[in-house]
């Protein structure tokens, strides 16, 4: 077995890299709109996260060979893609999103010896959840959240030495989560939202906290900005993770 341990320290401008981009759904504060039984839709194709990702991971892959480590101090985001959509009616909202992100580096060490090579870390992240509006007042709203979160991680290493060649490790992580979303209506077009959720399953613990201010500049469009922290801790036979992503976010949403 090949044991690969990775320490991650990245500061990058990330375009579209987010799990739970739909955590920050905001509705107009008009009581007639929020209390109506009409369908509500929201689509968020644009999400910018000034991401600081740090921590470490340990992986195993088949094939046999020495243990080693990979330092991601020269890592960069090579590609990213995300989409979010949700639909609601009455007190209920269903939301889903998908994230694809890939990081790469050419700084690789195996068995404590510097070796020329490259590494690609690929992440597929998706979520399906439900929000229930438990409390609705003229100036604030309280929603209860629950759902399922899935993450697929793949590490691929290309080593210049023929004896080592190429090897990889993969993991599928399924977690349930529950939480709360609080929205305060500052004006007819300006609102502030705080979301917190915690979960587990394949992970020992995963938690997410986010705050955002949303400006509904048109009936069909909004601009938002805030700060978000996402933390993963996993320890099982195939993977070990202790990673945290945090940083400011800005984005654009469409509503109808």
ABEGO torsion letter per residue (X at the ends): XBBBBBBBBBBBBBBGBBBGAAAABBBBABAAAAABABBBBBBBABBBBBBBBBEBBBBBBBGEEBBBBBBAAABBBABBBBBBBBBBBEABBBBBBBBBBBBBBABBBBGGBBBBEBBBBBBBBBBBBBBBBABBBAABBBBBBBEBBBBBBBBBBBBABAAAEBBBBBBBBBBBBBBBBBBBBABAABBBBBBBBBBBGABABBBBBBBBBBBBABAABBBBBBBBBBBBBBBBAABBBBBBBBEBBBBBBBBX
